[in-house]
Amino acid sequence: CMYSEPFRYNMNVMQGEYIKMYFYKNRLDTFSGWPFQEGCVCTPENMAKAGFLHTPTDNSPDVAQCFVCYKELEGWEPEDDPVKEHKSHSPSCAFINLKKDVEELTVEEFIRLQKERQKSYISKRCSQIIEKFEGAAKNTRAEVVKSAMDEE
């Protein structure tokens, strides 16, 4: 599978609905219409265990996003191992590096995980805004250059 951009979701990381994604069953429930089922390594169950949510688009029905680090991956193959792919593309993800299930975390550990999740969200969102600004600056520069050329 490969890295997918852009970051499409503009959700408040403290929203109750998104907090539900800490629980396996709620992540699993997002995998309706997931193209890989029985006989595959990247089944909905394995995807949800690896921290992924199913976030399909019209063009990419196999996009999955980690609910903690917000890394999006697409282009899954039946033999792709979700945990290995997650570690490969996001080795510092706080969820994939947990040594125990979310349900077993202490309050302090949960707050630390939520802090890492918020940092990931802010970083991803800032990158998205910077990319949008750089694109607008590039377009503006092209318009200025074109105007200068037209005046000559």
N, C-alpha and C positions, 0 to 999 in steps of 0.2 A: 504494500500500500504506500501511498505517498502523502506528503504534506498538502493540506488544502487551505486556500485563502479565498476570499477575505473573511475576516471575523464578522459574521452576520448578525449576531445577537447582541442587542443593546438592553440587557436586563440588569436590574439592580441586584447586586450580589447578595444583598441581605433579604430579598423578597422571600416570604414564606414558601411560595411555590417552588423556588429553586433550591431552598434548603432541603426540601423533600428528596432531592437527588442524592443526598448522602446515603439513602437507603437503597439497597440492591433492587428490591422489587419495583421501586419507582423508576429506576434506570431501565430495568428490564422492560417495563411497560412502554417505553419509548420506541422499542424495536418492532413495532407493527409494520409489516411490509418489508422487513429486512430481507435482502436477497439470499442470504446464506443460512441454511437451516441444517437439518440432519446430514451427517456425513462430512461436515465441514469443521474446521477448528474454530473459525470465527463465527460461531453460533451466537444468537442473541444472549444466551446465558453467559458465555465466555466474554462477550463484549461488555456486558453490564458488570461482571466481576472485575474487569480491568478498568472500570471507572468511566466507561463511555456511555454517551447518550446517542441515540440515532437522530441525526439532524439532516434529513434528506433535502435535496433541492430538486427542481424539475429535471435538471441535467445530470445530477449525481445522486442516484438513489441509495448509494452506500457511504454517505458521509457520516462519520461518527466524531463526536467531540468529547473530550474529557471534561467532566463537570468541575474539576479543580484547576487544572493548568490551562484549560480552554484550547488545547492543541486539537486541531481538526485533521483527520486523516480520511482519505478516500482511495479508491482503486484497490479495494481489498480483493484478495484471492482466497479461495476456499481453504488453503493450507496455512494462511497467515495466522500466527498466534497473537491474539490481542495484547497480552501482557508483554511479550517480546517487542512487538511493534511500538507499544506505548513507551517502553523503556528506551528503545532505540531513537525515537523521535523527540522524546521529552524526558531525558534521564534525570532531571532534577525535580520532576513532578512529585509533590508531597504525598499525593494519594498512592501512586504506584510504588513509592518507597516506604509505605506504612508496613510495619512489622506485625500488625494485627488488624482484625476487622473493625470497621467504623463503630459497630455496636459495642465493641470492647474498649473504646477509647475513654480515658478519664476526661473530665471537664476541661482540664488544662490542655490535654492533647487535642481535644476537639477544637478549642479556641485557637490553638497554634495552627491547626489544619485550615481553619476558616481564615485566619490571617494570611496564610500562604495563598489561599484561593483568591482573596481580595487583591493581594499583590499581583497575582497573575492577571486578574481581570483589568486592573488599572494599567498594567504594562501593555496588555493586548489592545486596550482601548486607546491608549496614548499612541501606540504605533499606527493604529488605524487612522487617527486624526492627523498625525504627521504625514502619513502617506497621502491622504486626501489633500492636505495643504501643499505638499510638494507637487502633486499633479496639477493643482490650480495655479501654482507659481510657474510651472513649465508652460502651461497653456497661455498664461498672461505674457510671459516672455516671448513666446512665439508670436502672439498678436502684436506686441511692441515692435519686434524685429520686422514683421510683415508691414506694419504701418510705416516704419522708417524706410524700408525698401520702396514702398509705393510712392513716398514723397520725393525720392531721388530721381 
